[in-house]
Amino acid sequence: MKPFNVGVTIVEPGSARTDFRYGGVKVAKNLIPEYEHAHGFLTMIDVSKGLAPGDPAAMASRIIESVDQEPAPKHIALGSQALRQILEDLSGRLAGYCSQIELAASTDVKEL
């Protein structure tokens, strides 16, 4: 989009206190045991397990504010939970790349 002078931002929101999460979700009464590994979302929508930390109004405000930033930020993490997870994931990816330094160099052309 850069050639058209259009900025693009990837918004990476964490969990937020919305009706979608705490009321709008409908769960089947008879969950299939074969999908037990995917039932973790039940904890996410269970209010007794704690509420999501994200404020949806504050998140929306930060997104709207980002429109006027020059240059546009490439990424915006919304919520401390989201940022913590992103940093953890990126640290793991960085460690993986750092462990490949010798491998990467071994594929360079050998000068005589």
MDAnalysis code that builds the backbone (N, CA, C; Angstrom):
import MDAnalysis as mda
import numpy as np

u = mda.Universe.empty(336, n_residues=112, atom_resindex=np.repeat(np.arange(112), 3), trajectory=True)
u.add_TopologyAttr("name", ["N", "CA", "C"] * 112)
u.add_TopologyAttr("resid", np.arange(1, 113))
u.add_TopologyAttr("resname", ["MET", "LYS", "PRO", "PHE", "ASN", "VAL", "GLY", "VAL", "THR", "ILE", "VAL", "GLU", "PRO", "GLY", "SER", "ALA", "ARG", "THR", "ASP", "PHE", "ARG", "TYR", "GLY", "GLY", "VAL", "LYS", "VAL", "ALA", "LYS", "ASN", "LEU", "ILE", "PRO", "GLU", "TYR", "GLU", "HIS", "ALA", "HIS", "GLY", "PHE", "LEU", "THR", "MET", "ILE", "ASP", "VAL", "SER", "LYS", "GLY", "LEU", "ALA", "PRO", "GLY", "ASP", "PRO", "ALA", "ALA", "MET", "ALA", "SER", "ARG", "ILE", "ILE", "GLU", "SER", "VAL", "ASP", "GLN", "GLU", "PRO", "ALA", "PRO", "LYS", "HIS", "ILE", "ALA", "LEU", "GLY", "SER", "GLN", "ALA", "LEU", "ARG", "GLN", "ILE", "LEU", "GLU", "ASP", "LEU", "SER", "GLY", "ARG", "LEU", "ALA", "GLY", "TYR", "CYS", "SER", "GLN", "ILE", "GLU", "LEU", "ALA", "ALA", "SER", "THR", "ASP", "VAL", "LYS", "GLU", "LEU"])
u.atoms.positions = np.array([
    [0.808, -1.183, 0.000],
    [0.000, 0.000, 0.000],
    [0.860, 1.260, 0.000],
    [2.137, 1.107, 0.311],
    [3.022, 2.253, 0.391],
    [3.060, 3.063, -0.904],
    [3.110, 2.414, -2.090],
    [3.123, 3.201, -3.326],
    [1.887, 4.100, -3.483],
    [0.820, 3.762, -2.802],
    [-0.406, 4.555, -2.888],
    [-0.535, 5.523, -1.712],
    [0.550, 5.609, -0.907],
    [0.579, 6.492, 0.254],
    [-0.529, 6.152, 1.262],
    [-0.756, 4.854, 1.418],
    [-1.762, 4.378, 2.365],
    [-1.044, 3.578, 3.451],
    [-1.240, 3.991, 4.695],
    [-0.651, 3.268, 5.809],
    [-1.531, 2.099, 6.215],
    [-0.909, 1.047, 6.673],
    [-1.636, -0.142, 7.104],
    [-1.143, -0.520, 8.498],
    [-2.076, -0.799, 9.390],
    [-1.742, -1.204, 10.751],
    [-2.438, -2.524, 11.061],
    [-1.672, -3.446, 11.602],
    [-2.243, -4.707, 12.072],
    [-2.586, -4.520, 13.542],
    [-3.857, -4.645, 13.880],
    [-4.316, -4.498, 15.254],
    [-4.376, -5.888, 15.882],
    [-3.693, -6.030, 17.010],
    [-3.624, -7.314, 17.701],
    [-4.246, -7.155, 19.091],
    [-5.576, -7.300, 19.172],
    [-6.242, -7.089, 20.453],
    [-6.204, -8.322, 21.344],
    [-6.171, -8.049, 22.637],
    [-6.319, -9.118, 23.621],
    [-7.803, -9.318, 23.887],
    [-8.088, -10.105, 24.876],
    [-9.490, -10.376, 25.199],
    [-10.120, -9.141, 25.841],
    [-11.397, -8.941, 25.544],
    [-12.111, -7.758, 26.029],
    [-13.442, -8.163, 26.643],
    [-13.931, -7.318, 27.507],
    [-15.218, -7.548, 28.180],
    [-16.355, -7.105, 27.269],
    [-16.820, -8.029, 26.453],
    [-17.895, -7.726, 25.508],
    [-19.042, -8.723, 25.678],
    [-20.197, -8.344, 25.168],
    [-21.334, -9.264, 25.192],
    [-21.105, -10.453, 24.274],
    [-20.269, -10.278, 23.263],
    [-19.952, -11.391, 22.373],
    [-19.329, -12.525, 23.184],
    [-18.434, -12.139, 24.093],
    [-17.737, -13.135, 24.895],
    [-18.590, -13.636, 26.051],
    [-19.321, -12.749, 26.687],
    [-20.038, -13.106, 27.911],
    [-21.547, -13.052, 27.738],
    [-22.077, -13.626, 26.742],
    [-23.519, -13.649, 26.602],
    [-23.965, -14.046, 25.210],
    [-23.254, -13.572, 24.210],
    [-23.642, -13.854, 22.838],
    [-23.233, -15.235, 22.360],
    [-22.290, -15.858, 23.057],
    [-21.792, -17.164, 22.637],
    [-22.796, -18.241, 23.046],
    [-23.142, -19.078, 22.117],
    [-24.028, -20.218, 22.394],
    [-23.213, -21.498, 22.239],
    [-23.245, -22.322, 23.269],
    [-22.461, -23.556, 23.268],
    [-23.423, -24.738, 23.232],
    [-23.103, -25.711, 22.410],
    [-23.918, -26.918, 22.322],
    [-24.009, -27.593, 23.693],
    [-25.136, -28.205, 23.959],
    [-25.328, -28.869, 25.249],
    [-24.541, -30.171, 25.346],
    [-24.445, -30.901, 24.268],
    [-23.741, -32.181, 24.255],
    [-22.453, -32.030, 23.454],
    [-21.371, -31.713, 24.161],
    [-20.089, -31.548, 23.488],
    [-19.521, -32.906, 23.103],
    [-18.971, -32.996, 21.928],
    [-18.438, -34.252, 21.390],
    [-17.059, -34.516, 22.008],
    [-16.867, -35.663, 22.634],
    [-15.588, -35.973, 23.284],
    [-14.392, -35.909, 22.333],
    [-14.621, -36.195, 21.061],
    [-13.515, -36.168, 20.095],
    [-12.907, -34.770, 19.958],
    [-13.640, -33.755, 20.377],
    [-13.153, -32.376, 20.290],
    [-12.766, -31.817, 21.655],
    [-12.531, -32.690, 22.600],
    [-12.181, -32.270, 23.962],
    [-10.996, -31.300, 23.969],
    [-10.020, -31.517, 23.092],
    [-8.842, -30.644, 23.024],
    [-9.205, -29.206, 22.640],
    [-10.371, -29.004, 22.063],
    [-10.783, -27.670, 21.623],
    [-11.740, -26.995, 22.603],
    [-12.004, -27.614, 23.722],
    [-12.982, -27.078, 24.658],
    [-12.407, -26.031, 25.607],
    [-11.174, -25.608, 25.390],
    [-10.558, -24.588, 26.231],
    [-11.305, -23.268, 26.194],
    [-12.033, -23.022, 25.128],
    [-12.791, -21.782, 25.019],
    [-13.857, -21.682, 26.105],
    [-14.279, -22.824, 26.675],
    [-15.295, -22.798, 27.736],
    [-14.793, -22.016, 28.949],
    [-13.511, -22.144, 29.260],
    [-12.916, -21.380, 30.360],
    [-12.934, -19.898, 30.017],
    [-12.652, -19.573, 28.782],
    [-12.594, -18.185, 28.344],
    [-13.929, -17.475, 28.523],
    [-15.035, -18.165, 28.308],
    [-16.346, -17.513, 28.387],
    [-17.028, -17.692, 29.740],
    [-16.347, -18.352, 30.676],
    [-16.909, -18.600, 32.003],
    [-16.569, -17.428, 32.928],
    [-17.566, -16.620, 33.272],
    [-17.369, -15.440, 34.113],
    [-16.777, -15.814, 35.471],
    [-17.091, -16.996, 35.984],
    [-16.568, -17.409, 37.292],
    [-15.054, -17.588, 37.271],
    [-14.461, -17.701, 36.083],
    [-13.003, -17.860, 35.950],
    [-12.297, -16.506, 35.884],
    [-13.066, -15.430, 35.957],
    [-12.496, -14.084, 35.885],
    [-12.887, -13.414, 34.581],
    [-12.926, -12.096, 34.635],
    [-13.296, -11.331, 33.445],
    [-12.069, -10.975, 32.621],
    [-12.281, -10.797, 31.351],
    [-11.206, -10.372, 30.462],
    [-10.720, -8.998, 30.908],
    [-9.431, -8.727, 30.792],
    [-8.902, -7.445, 31.258],
    [-9.159, -6.275, 30.306],
    [-9.459, -6.559, 29.055],
    [-9.558, -5.503, 28.054],
    [-10.834, -4.680, 28.125],
    [-10.667, -3.371, 27.968],
    [-11.790, -2.431, 27.915],
    [-12.084, -2.146, 26.443],
    [-13.192, -2.637, 25.909],
    [-13.462, -2.479, 24.485],
    [-13.552, -1.019, 24.039],
    [-14.068, -0.126, 24.888],
    [-14.150, 1.286, 24.515],
    [-12.754, 1.899, 24.404],
    [-11.873, 1.564, 25.343],
    [-10.500, 2.068, 25.284],
    [-9.775, 1.509, 24.066],
    [-10.016, 0.236, 23.755],
    [-9.394, -0.370, 22.575],
    [-9.840, 0.351, 21.300],
    [-11.136, 0.605, 21.196],
    [-11.655, 1.304, 20.017],
    [-11.051, 2.699, 19.908],
    [-10.915, 3.393, 21.038],
    [-10.322, 4.736, 21.029],
    [-8.883, 4.709, 20.536],
    [-8.097, 3.719, 20.996],
    [-6.696, 3.631, 20.558],
    [-6.610, 3.337, 19.056],
    [-7.530, 2.534, 18.544],
    [-7.540, 2.247, 17.106],
    [-7.849, 3.521, 16.325],
    [-8.856, 4.252, 16.756],
    [-9.229, 5.495, 16.072],
    [-8.080, 6.495, 16.125],
    [-7.429, 6.638, 17.278],
    [-6.292, 7.552, 17.419],
    [-5.146, 7.178, 16.489],
    [-4.963, 5.890, 16.241],
    [-3.834, 5.440, 15.412],
    [-3.965, 5.884, 13.958],
    [-5.180, 6.207, 13.534],
    [-5.404, 6.606, 12.142],
    [-4.612, 7.857, 11.785],
    [-4.409, 8.738, 12.753],
    [-3.713, 10.000, 12.491],
    [-2.203, 9.912, 12.675],
    [-1.686, 8.757, 13.038],
    [-0.245, 8.631, 13.242],
    [0.481, 8.553, 11.906],
    [1.546, 9.337, 11.786],
    [2.388, 9.346, 10.586],
    [3.807, 9.000, 10.975],
    [4.394, 7.995, 10.481],
    [3.770, 6.968, 9.651],
    [2.867, 6.075, 10.496],
    [2.012, 5.351, 9.828],
    [1.102, 4.437, 10.520],
    [1.920, 3.368, 11.228],
    [1.577, 3.050, 12.482],
    [2.294, 1.972, 13.163],
    [2.034, 0.643, 12.454],
    [3.057, -0.180, 12.348],
    [2.867, -1.475, 11.671],
    [1.991, -2.414, 12.490],
    [2.147, -2.367, 13.803],
    [1.378, -3.231, 14.705],
    [0.944, -2.415, 15.911],
    [-0.231, -2.732, 16.432],
    [-0.686, -2.176, 17.705],
    [-1.205, -3.341, 18.539],
    [-0.572, -3.542, 19.691],
    [-1.045, -4.547, 20.641],
    [-1.970, -3.846, 21.626],
    [-3.167, -4.351, 21.774],
    [-4.136, -3.744, 22.675],
    [-4.413, -4.688, 23.839],
    [-4.016, -4.261, 25.022],
    [-4.200, -5.064, 26.223],
    [-2.885, -5.668, 26.676],
    [-2.657, -5.612, 27.979],
    [-1.413, -6.151, 28.526],
    [-1.297, -7.652, 28.288],
    [-2.420, -8.344, 28.315],
    [-2.430, -9.790, 28.066],
    [-1.952, -10.089, 26.646],
    [-2.450, -9.324, 25.691],
    [-2.058, -9.520, 24.298],
    [-0.570, -9.237, 24.104],
    [-0.100, -8.117, 24.674],
    [1.315, -7.764, 24.505],
    [2.213, -8.816, 25.141],
    [1.838, -9.300, 26.311],
    [2.636, -10.332, 26.982],
    [2.763, -11.578, 26.097],
    [1.655, -12.001, 25.491],
    [1.674, -13.183, 24.633],
    [2.497, -12.934, 23.364],
    [2.362, -11.754, 22.790],
    [3.130, -11.411, 21.590],
    [4.618, -11.434, 21.886],
    [5.028, -10.816, 23.001],
    [6.450, -10.785, 23.359],
    [6.989, -12.184, 23.615],
    [6.182, -13.025, 24.259],
    [6.596, -14.405, 24.506],
    [6.797, -15.147, 23.183],
    [5.850, -14.995, 22.278],
    [5.951, -15.667, 20.978],
    [7.147, -15.163, 20.177],
    [7.341, -13.846, 20.167],
    [8.464, -13.274, 19.415],
    [9.805, -13.686, 20.009],
    [9.881, -13.773, 21.331],
    [11.121, -14.222, 21.977],
    [11.470, -15.632, 21.537],
    [10.461, -16.484, 21.459],
    [10.689, -17.857, 20.995],
    [11.142, -17.897, 19.546],
    [10.515, -17.084, 18.716],
    [10.920, -17.040, 17.294],
    [12.345, -16.517, 17.155],
    [12.682, -15.463, 17.922],
    [14.026, -14.890, 17.860],
    [15.064, -15.919, 18.296],
    [14.783, -16.653, 19.355],
    [15.711, -17.687, 19.822],
    [15.913, -18.752, 18.744],
    [14.829, -19.095, 18.057],
    [14.934, -20.076, 16.977],
    [15.837, -19.589, 15.850],
    [15.684, -18.336, 15.456],
    [16.541, -17.771, 14.405],
    [17.983, -17.662, 14.881],
    [18.204, -17.231, 16.121],
    [19.559, -17.094, 16.642],
    [20.287, -18.433, 16.657],
    [19.545, -19.515, 16.836],
    [20.177, -20.834, 16.845],
    [20.563, -21.295, 15.445],
    [20.181, -20.548, 14.422],
    [20.461, -20.932, 13.032],
    [21.573, -20.112, 12.389],
    [22.316, -19.353, 13.167],
    [23.350, -18.481, 12.599],
    [24.366, -19.277, 11.784],
    [24.878, -20.361, 12.347],
    [25.867, -21.171, 11.623],
    [25.245, -21.842, 10.406],
    [24.030, -22.323, 10.542],
    [23.338, -22.962, 9.410],
    [23.178, -21.964, 8.271],
    [22.740, -20.756, 8.585],
    [22.536, -19.735, 7.551],
    [23.857, -19.415, 6.852],
    [24.912, -19.239, 7.632],
    [26.221, -18.915, 7.056],
    [26.761, -20.055, 6.204],
    [26.393, -21.283, 6.535],
    [26.917, -22.432, 5.785],
    [26.371, -22.498, 4.360],
    [25.367, -21.693, 4.055],
    [24.818, -21.713, 2.704],
    [25.279, -20.539, 1.861],
    [26.194, -19.730, 2.408],
    [26.767, -18.619, 1.638],
    [27.792, -19.155, 0.649],
    [27.991, -18.421, -0.420],
    [29.003, -18.781, -1.411],
    [30.373, -18.687, -0.751],
    [31.195, -19.719, -0.956],
    [32.533, -19.736, -0.378],
    [33.480, -19.062, -1.375],
    [34.078, -17.956, -0.935],
    [35.031, -17.221, -1.784],
    [36.370, -17.957, -1.798],
    [37.020, -17.951, -2.950],
    [38.322, -18.607, -3.061],
    [39.428, -17.746, -2.556],
])
